[in-house]
Amino acid sequence: MLITKYKGNIKAKKTKTLFPTISNQKLNAYLKEIADLCKIGYFGLTMPPVSVQMVPL
């Protein structure tokens, strides 16, 4: 159903993707809106640092 909805979309054809893409700025705005609705603070969206260990093959 979604594929048929965006089949003739100009942005999707221009970028040669299945769905139209949005900018990082717009994505961040959407994420902030979702966080506000869920009552999650800004710091709730950041990921804690992850340590990477090399595993020998």
N, C-alpha and C positions, 0 to 999 in steps of 0.2 A: 504494500500500500504506500509506504514512504517512497519507494523507488519510483513508482508511477507519478507521485506528486511532484518530484523534482526532476523528472525525465527531461523536460524542456527548459530547465532553468538556465539562464544566460551565464550566471557566475560559475555554475558547475561545468558548463561547456567550455568556458574560457580557461578554467584551471584544469580541465580534463579530469575531473573527479566525479564521483557518483553523487555527492551532495555538495551544496555550496559551502565554502569555507568562511569563517569569520576571523576577524583580527584578534590578536592577543588582548588588546585593550577591551574589546567587546566581551571576550570570554571572561576576563577578570571582572568586568562589571556584572555579568550573569552570576559568577561564583560568589561575588560579594552579596548580591541580592538573595541568593539561596542561603548563604550563611546568616544573613539578617533574619530571614524567615524561620530558620532553625535555631535562632538565638545562639549561634556559634560566634565567638569573638575572632578577631583577626588572627590572633596567635593560635587559635584552634585549627587554622587552615595550613599552618606551616608544618613541615615534616621535621622530626628530630634528626640530627645527623646520624648517618648510618656508617658503621665501619665495614670496610670490605676486606675480606680475608682471601688470600690466594690459596687455592686448593691444588696441590700437585695432581697431574693426570696419571 
